[in-house]
Amino acid sequence: MRKFVGYINNDRFAIGCTGQSVYVYDDMGNELKKFNDITYAYTPLFCPEKNIFIVKSTAGKLALR
């Protein structure tokens, strides 16, 4: 895996943020998706009740997936 500034995982997914890209991995470490549409993204969060995650950037933006 890459070196991440922000990283979280649960029993199904792992989310890693490099600042310019957000990577989504499955529980086996396989890359599922890479997002480049939010810059300065360092803080990933899982929504506890739903199957979504949120990424906050230091530029004041939020991304929901």
C-alpha positions in Angstrom: 0.0 0.0 0.0 0.9 3.6 -0.4 2.0 6.0 2.3 -1.1 7.9 3.6 -1.5 11.0 5.6 -5.1 10.0 6.7 -6.1 6.3 7.0 -9.0 4.4 8.4 -10.4 0.9 8.1 -13.3 -1.2 9.2 -14.3 -4.8 8.7 -15.1 -4.2 5.0 -13.1 -1.3 3.6 -10.0 0.8 4.1 -9.7 4.5 3.1 -6.4 6.2 2.6 -5.8 9.9 1.8 -2.6 11.4 0.3 -3.9 14.9 0.0 -4.4 14.8 -3.7 -6.0 11.3 -4.0 -8.4 9.2 -2.0 -7.9 5.4 -2.3 -10.5 2.8 -1.4 -9.4 -0.8 -0.6 -11.3 -3.9 0.3 -10.6 -6.0 3.4 -8.0 -8.0 1.5 -6.0 -4.9 0.5 -7.1 -4.8 -3.2 -7.6 -1.3 -4.5 -11.2 -0.7 -5.5 -11.2 2.9 -6.5 -9.1 6.0 -6.6 -10.6 9.5 -6.5 -8.8 12.7 -7.5 -11.7 15.2 -7.3 -11.0 16.7 -3.9 -7.7 18.3 -3.1 -6.1 18.7 0.3 -8.1 15.7 1.5 -6.6 14.3 4.7 -9.4 13.2 7.0 -11.5 10.1 6.0 -14.5 9.1 8.1 -17.0 6.2 7.9 -20.7 6.8 8.5 -21.6 4.3 11.2 -25.2 3.6 10.1 -24.8 3.6 6.3 -22.5 2.2 3.7 -20.8 5.5 2.9 -17.7 7.4 3.8 -16.9 11.1 4.0 -13.6 12.8 3.3 -12.9 16.3 4.6 -10.3 18.6 3.0 -8.4 21.4 4.6 -9.8 23.6 1.9 -13.2 23.5 3.5 -14.8 20.8 1.2 -16.5 17.6 2.0 -16.9 14.6 -0.3 -19.5 11.8 0.3 -19.2 8.5 -1.5 
